[in-house]
Amino acid sequence: MTRTTSSTRLTFVVLSAAVASFSILQSLVSPVLPTIQHDLNTSQSTVTWVLTAWLLSASVATPLLGRIGDMIGKERTLLIALGAIAVGCLAAALAPNIGVLIAGRVIQGLGGAVFPMAFGIIRDEFPPRRVPSMIGVLSAVIAVGGGLGIVLAGPIVETLNWRWLFGLPVIIVGVTAILTHRYVPASPVRTPGRIDWLAAVLLSGWLVALLIPLSEASSWGWGSPATIGLLAVAAALLALWIRVELRSPHPLIDMRMMRLPAVWTTNLTALLFGASMFPVYAFLPMFMQIPSATGYGLGSSVTEAGLLMLPMLVTMAVAGVLSGPIAPIVGVKGQLVLGSMLSVLTCVSFAVFHDQPWQLATAGGIFGFGLGLAYAAMTNLIVQSVPAHQTGAASGMNANIRTIGGSIGTAVVSTTITAHLMTGGLPYEIGFTSAFVLVAVTSAVTVGLALLVPAARRRTPETVAEPLVASTR
């Protein structure tokens, strides 16, 4: 039965609410970690696990549940992911101590499957000609959600308290789950098979072994035995995981798919784009909040810093909406290249022009536009390049690689900023300027990688059904 325009529109609204609910949780707690640390009477090193635990859980769950969704149905897996977010947020909101809060964040991280499920459902339910535009808008929702957490954190904590950072999402996610059950149809595309649990364990192993030292390197030291040892373990488990996947009759991630030119180049670009994007999210608000007494800080409050990030969020949304209509003119690859170039421009601007709030807000707006274009382009390139039954696993892995890049970038930038501190423990200005220059260099390399991505062909409905064949001709 053909679905009406109103029903597909409702489906898209529900999917947008689902991905927004999870993406906001990426950054919602970052500005208020000191408040949580004081309230729960814990140490700074322990409270950082509120972020690290979520990151590890999401990194493991996203590709695994993406594969499960391709098998049992994307709408069912989306409901499971939303349920995990709701349960995790409730546990965090009621947490009597830091241990329960971290456990709640682990459960929340399982909701990372909403990203690949949402993209897969769009591919299943929308006409092929509308898929690029819908993916562009949904990608913008994800990008905006990640930054919106920074904007909302201050007002919520000042008006209520930090527990409502998790209490409010419980209500929103609960309503979204009900609407998902009502308006998201059962998946028409499913892949029979089973989960290769050895591959799943190895995937979890190398991600955990990689992300823990990247998250803790600034406190452990890059040359410490723990950091080097875990990175070596990650490399060994990664090699073993690839070997198992290549031999598995039911691979979690099809390595043949990952070798497609459009897939591996886009994934590598996503790695470096994450390494540029996440540090800007994390450290630009911190820069704004440095006291003016240092001679370079703006002395903004958490709320004021969030408001200065608003132009970035607005332009992300605009770029996501425009990405579909302009694709026939500049191409999906062209959007990725342009987004990377704008990242170079704005990161140089952050390093050189940061004396006035309007300078940072303006550069942030340009950065957001480039980010919106790049987010939409990367997702479109992946979705258009793999078979329909692998959409969940492929888009989940792309999101994962972007997150890994973000972990690497955040760890390196954190080390750069804190390499030399003032007597009071605040960074010198040179720490921030060096970090922004480093991110600009990373973005410049990203431009070169984006140029290597094969240009996406215009596809008819028939070729969309079999992108693996089309992309290897």
N, C-alpha and C positions, 0 to 999 in steps of 0.2 A: 504494500500500500504506500502510495506517495505521501510524504509528510507535507503539511501545509507550511507556508512561510511563517505564520505566527508560531507554530510548534517548534520549528527550527530556531526561531529567534529566542524563544523561551529556553531552549536547550543551551544556546550560547550564553545567555545571561547567567544561567545556573553554573555553567563551566567557568565563567569569569569570576563568579563569587567563590567558587571552590579554589581556584588557583590564587586568587587574591588573599584568601584566608591563610593559606600556607606561606605565601611569599612575604607577607607582613611580619610573620614570626621570625624571619631571617634577621631582621634588624631591630625589632621592637624593644628587645631587652638591652641592646648594646649601650645606649646612652645612660642607663640607670643601674649598671652593674655595681657602682660604688654604694648606691642606696640599698640594694639587695644584700651586699656584703655586710653592711653595718646592721641591717635589720635582722639578719640570720646569724650574726656573730661568727663570721667565718673569715678566712684569709683571702688575699687577692688572688693567689695562685689557685685556690679551690674554686672561687666564684667564676673564674674564666671557663671552668668546665660546663657552666650553663650554656655557653656558646659551643664549646668543643664537642660535648655529648650530642647536641642537636646535629652538628655537622657530620659526625661519624655515623649516626643513625640514618640520616637522610642519604648519605653517600652509599651506604650498603643497601638500603631498602629501595631506592629509586630504580636501579636496573633490575633487581630481583622481582619486585612487584610489577615492573613494566612487562617482564616476560610472563609472569602469572596472569596479568591482565590480557595479554594476547591469547592465552590459553582458555581461561574460564569466562572471559567476558570483561570488557573494560568498565562497564557501568557497575558491575559487582565489585570490582577492585577499587573503583573510585569511592564507593560507599565504605569499604573497609578502611581506606586511607582517611576519609573524613571522620570515621569513628575513632581512629587512632588519634587524630588531632584533638578531637573533643575530649577524649579520656585523658590524654596527656596534659591538656590545658587545665582540666579540672583538678588533676593531681597537683600541678604546679601552683594553681591559685590557692589551694588549701595546704600547701606544703608547710609542715611545722619546722623543718630543718633543711639544710642545703642538700642532703642526700636524697630526700624525697623530691625536691625541686629538680635535681639533675635527672632522676629517674623519669619524672614527668616530661622532661625535655627529650629524653631518649624515645619515649612513646610518641611524642609529637613528630619526631623526625621520620617515623614510619609513613607519615602523610606525604612524604616527597613523591609518592607515586601519583599524586594528583596531576603533576605536570605531564608525564608521558601519557597518562590516561586521557587527559583533556585533548591533547593533540591527536591522539588516535581516534577519539570519538568524532572530532571535527572531520577527519579524513573519511570516516565511515558514513557520516550523516549528511554532509554538505555536498552540493554539486562540485565537481572538480574545478570549475572556473572560479568558484568562490573560496576555495580552500586557502590560497595564498593570502587573501585579504583577511580572512577569519584568523589565520595563524598570526598574521601581523598584529592584529588588535589584541589577541590573547597574549602574545609575547610582550606587548606594551603593558598589559595589565600586570604581568609577572614582574617586569622591570620597575614599574611604578610602585607596586606593592612592596618590593624590597626597600625602596627609599621612603615610602609612606610611614613605615614603622618608626623611622628617625623623627619624622614630623609629629607623629601622634604621641610618642612616648612622654615628652615633657608635659603637655596639657593633661594627659590621663593621670600621671603620677602626682602632679600638683593639685588636681581637682579631687582625685580619689586617693589611690595609693598603688604601689607597684603590682599588687596582686590582681588588680583589675586589668593589667596587661594580658592576663590569661583568662580572667573571668569573662570579659566581653567576647573574646573569640569563641568561648564555649557556646554562647547563645547564637552567635552568627553561624558557626559551623553546624550547630544542631538544625537550624532552619534550612541551611543549604543542603544538608543530608536529606531532609524531608522532600525538598524540591527536586533533588537529584532522583530520588525514587519515583517521583511523580512525572518528571518531564524528560529524563534522559532515557532513551530507548535501549533495549537489549542490543548487544553487539552483533551485527550481521557477519562480522569477520572474526573467526576464531581459529587457533592453531592447535590441533590435537597433538598430544605428546606428553612428556613428563619433565620435571625439573631435575637437572643434573646437580644433585646436592653437593657432590665433591667440588664442582665448579663454583657453586654458591659459597661454600666455606672458604675456598681459596680466594674468591673475589673479596669476601668480607675481610679475610686475613691481610691481603696486601693493601687494601684501603685503610684499615685501621693502623697497620704498621707504617704507612706513609703519612697519614694525617696527624697522628699523635705527635711525632717529632716536629712536623711543620708548625703545629699549633703551639708547641712548648719550646721551640728552638730559642726564642728570645730570652727565656729564663734558664734553660738548660745550657745554652751555648751551642753554636753550630758545630764545634769540634769536639763536643763531649762524647764519651763512649756510648751513652744512651741514644743520642741523636744519630750518630754514625751507625750504631748497631741496628737500630730499628729501620733506618733507610736501607741498609744491606738486606735485612729480612724482607722488606717490601719488594726490593728488586728480585730476590729469589722467588718469592711467592708469585709475583707478577709473571715471571718466565714460566713457572710451573702451571699457572692458571691458563696462560695462552696455549701451552702444550695440551692440557686436558681439553680445552674448548675445541681445538683443532681435531682432536680424535673422537669427540663425543658425538653420538648419533642425535642427541637432543641438546645442542649447546645453549647455554644461557645467553651468550652473545655470539652471533654467527661471525667468526673471523673473516669468512669470505665476504660478508657484507661490509665489515670494517675496512677491508682493503680497497673498496671502491674509491676511485680518485676523489669524487665529490664528498665522500664521507670522511676519509682520513684527513684531507686538507681542511675541511670545515671543523672537524674535531680539534685539530692542532691550533687552528685559529681561535676556537672557543677557549682552549687552555690559556692562551696569552691574553685574550680579551678578559677572561675572568681575573687574571693576574693584574689587570689594569683597573677593572671596574670595582672589585671588592675593596681595595685599599682606599679608593676615593670615597666610597660609602662610609668606610670605617674611620678614616683619619681627617677628612675635610671638616666634619662637625667638631672633631676634637681641636683642630686648628682654630676654628671660630671661637671656641670656648677658652682658649689660652688667655689669662688675664692681661689687660692692656699694660699693666705695670712692667711686663717683661720687655716692653719696647716694640713688640711686633704683633701681639695678640689683639683680638677684637673684644674680648671680655664678654662674649655673648652667653646668655643662659641656655639651658638645654632647649627650651621652647624657641628662643630667638634663633638658635642655630638651625633648628628644624624648619623654621619659616624661611631662612635663607636658602634652604634646599628645595623649596617649593618650585622655583623656575625649572629646576632639573626634572622634577616629576611631571610638570605640565608639558614640557617639550618631549619627554619620553612618550607620553600618551599621544601627542600630536603626530609624532613620527610613526608610531605603531599604526595609527589610523590611516596615514598617508602611504604606508609601505606597499599596500596592495595596489592602489590606483597608480602609483608611479612606477611599479615594477615593469610594465610594458615599455616604459621610456628609458629607464636607467638600468633595468635588469636587477635580479636578486643579488648577483655578484657585485654589481655596481654599488648597491646599497651597503653591502658589507665593507667594501673598500672605502666608501665615503664615511661610514661610521668610524672606521679605524683612523682615518685621516683627521676627523674632527677630534678624536681622543688625543692625538698628538698635539694638535693646536691648543686644546684647552689645558692639558697638563703642563705645557710650557707656560701658559698664561697663569696657572696656579702658582708656579714657581717664581715668576717674575712680578706679577701684578696681584698683590694680596693685602694692600694697605687699607682698602676701603671695602665695606660690605658689598657695595654694588658691583665691584670688580669680581668678587667670588660668585655672586649670584648670577651675573651675566655669563661668566665662563661656565658655571654649572649648567645654565640653560642650554648652551651649545653642546656641552658634554652629553646632556640628557637626550638631545635630538639624535646625536650620533649613536648613542646607546640603544635608543628605540629602533633605529634602522637596523643596527647590527643584530640585535636580539631576534627581530622578525626574520632577517635574512638567514641567519644560521639555522633556525628551526625549519624554515621553508626548504632550505637546501637538503637537510636531512630527510624530512618527510617526503620530498619529491624523489629522493634517490634510492629509497628502499621499498621492498614489497609491502603491501598493506598489512600482512600478518606479522611484520617485524617493526611496525611503527612504534609500538610502546617501548620495546627494548632499545631500539636505536635512538629515539629521542630522549629516553631516560639516561642512556650512556652519555649522550652529548651534554645534558644538564649536569651529569656527574663530573665530566671532564672540566666543564666550566667552573664547578665548585672546587675541584682540585687546584685548578689554576688560581682561584681566589685565595685558597689556603696558602699556596706558595707565595703569591704576591703580598698577602697580608703579613706573613711571617717575615719576609725580607724587608718590607717597608717598616714594620715595627722595629726590627733590629737597627735599621738605618736611622730612624727618628730618635731612638733611645741610646744611640751609641755614646753620645756626650750629653750629660744632663747638668742643669744649673744646681746650685746649692740646695734650692728648695725642691729639687726633683723634677722640675719642668724641663722640657727639651729646649735646646737652643733653636733659633730660627733656621740655621743652616741645616739642621736635621730634617725639617719639613721641606725646605727647598730642594735638598738633595734627593729626598724621597720622590717629590713630584717630577724632578728631572729623570729619575730612574723609571718611573711609570711612563713618562713620555717616550723614553728610549724603547721600552717594551711595546708601546703602542706603534712605534715606527716599524719595529720588526713585524708586528701584526699586519701592518699594511702590506708588507712584502708577501706574507703568507696568504693574505686574502687575494692577492693577485694570482696566486697559484691555483685557486679554487676554480674548477671547470665551470664555465657559464652554463646556467640551467637552460635546458631546451624548453620551448613552449610545447606543452603536452596536450594531446587530445584526450578525451575520456578513456579511450582504449589504451593509450600508452601510460596513463596514470595507473592503470590497473597492474601494469607490469614494468615498473621503473627499473628493476634490476637488469632486465634485458636491454631496455633502451639506453641505460647509462654505460653499458659495456660494449656498445657497437663501435 
